[in-house]
Amino acid sequence: MPDTFLPLETVRAAVAAPGVAVVASPRPCPVCGQAMTGRKTSACSDRCRATKSRRTRTEGQSEREGRVRELLEAALRVLVRVDEPEA
């Protein structure tokens, strides 16, 4: 395939040697605080990524449980009002 079909940046990226220049990200890992290197965007290692995923899942579950609790309490308040005799 001739190079005329690809943008110049794509050709350069395809020719560049991978891993030659590993630059540390200015952002620290959200789990352990170490600098993230290479193309890592969410965490610095597989272990930290798994920890972050578990935390996110646990926080989401807690939020869902809180919303369900609020809905159940609201339903109970409505039921109590319905059961009260009118004066």
N, C-alpha and C positions, 0 to 999 in steps of 0.2 A: 504494500500500500504506500503510495507516495506521501511525503510529508505535507503536501498541499491540503489534504483533508483534515489535518489536525491543527489546532491552534499552536502557536509557537511555545507557549508555556507548557502544554501537554507533552510536546516533544522533549523539552528540557527536563521535565519531571521524569519521563520514562528513561532517559539516559543517565540521570543522576544516580550515583551509587547510594543505596539505602544505608542508613546508619552511620554515615561518615561524620556528620556533625550533629551530635545529640545536645540539644539546648534545654536547660532546665526551664520549666514554666515559671512565670512569676507568681502563679497561684500555688498555695500549699495544698497538700492532700487534705480533704475535709475530715478524714478519719484520724490520721496519725500526725499530720502537720508537716511531713517531709515534702520536699520539692518534687513536683511531678515532672518526669523526664520524657523526652520523645513525644509521641503523639497521644499520650494519655490525657484524657479530659475529665474523667469522673473521679478517679482515685489513682494512687501511685502504684498499686499492686493488685493482684487477683484477690489476695486476702482482704485488703482494705475495701475493694469493690464489693465483695461478698458481705462484709460487715455493714457497709453503707446500704446495701440492698435489704438486709435484714432489718436495719433501723427504720428504713422507709416503710417497709411492709408493716412493722409493729406500730409505727405512728399512724399509718392509715387505718389499721384495724382499731386502734384506740379511738380515733375520730368517728369511725362508723358506729362503734359501740356507744359513744356519747350521743350521737344523733338518734339512735334507736331508743336509748334511755329517755331522752327528751320527748320523743313521740309517744312512748308508752305512758309517761307521766301525764302528758296532755290528754291522752285517751282516758286515763283513770279519772282526771279532773272532770271530764265531760260525763263520764258514767256516774260519778258521785252526784253531779248536778241533776242528772236525769232521775236518779233514785230518790232524791229529796222530795218530800211531800210539799205541795204548794200550800201556802198559808192564806 
